Amino acid sequence: MAKISVADWIKIENFLTPPATSKGYVLDFSNTSLKKIIGSVTGIDIYEQGKYDDYGTSKANRLRSFFDKEPNLTAGKVLLALTEYQKTLSSEYHSFDTKPDEIIEIANTLINGSIDEDDKAAGKVYFDKIRDQILSELKKAEFTIWIAVAWFTDPILFNCLVNQKSQGLNIQIIINDDGINNSSGLDYNQFETYKLPPSGSRSINKMHHKFCVIDFKTVIHGSYNWTKTATYNGETIEISSGYSKAREFLQEFMKLKLQGLKQ
């Protein structure tokens, strides 16, 4: 449900029902054009049978129900689209009481609020079927998969990455340069891969991370190495979504990557 205050509701109502608009209508929309604009922005059919007719079947009532049921981000996107559309209409479809900038401000507050809520969301912890959980997240990726794990020898996870790369995704991997990875039989050169040798005065300090960042927003991290044997161990991972948390892991990834570039 979109979190819209009473004061903002009044502004939205005034904006969408200017003097030239008859009761129950929204600006100059027909049923077809309202369905089209909302569908193009959200992929949602506002005329889906029985879903948005709680207050009645008029365009205005459907839109009220839509805002009641859909989250902040969706409501904000629709308000921005309606504001842009209103700019193309004659002055009689412009509200005396509410200006477009006021609606844009409400929309941006909703959109930014959805990101803040996302960042505060707690991650989900898994103790069983961890590889299946990782595979599920990898398959959902749309743009990028950046991985920093000490050891990566699991061919099932590896082949999933090969498939995602074939779909155009950017895959980057950071692993240890040691016997375990070097004898895995996996061709890491298929990806942008950085191998980190042991460091420290006695060359015994190893990179021991186990995390993955997907699409700059989803983080997988925990005790689980991406190895064949890890599936038999007692392990844990957390999967969380949020740009703030992802940013922290991305910063660490870039530090490790710079180390790899110096090798």
Helices and strands as residue ranges (DSSP letters): H 6-16, H 31-42, H 59-69, H 72-86, G 91-93, H 100-120, E 124-126, H 130-140, E 144-149, H 155-166, E 170-176, H 179-182, G 188-190, E 192-196, E 210-214, E 218-222, G 229-232, E 237-241, H 243-261
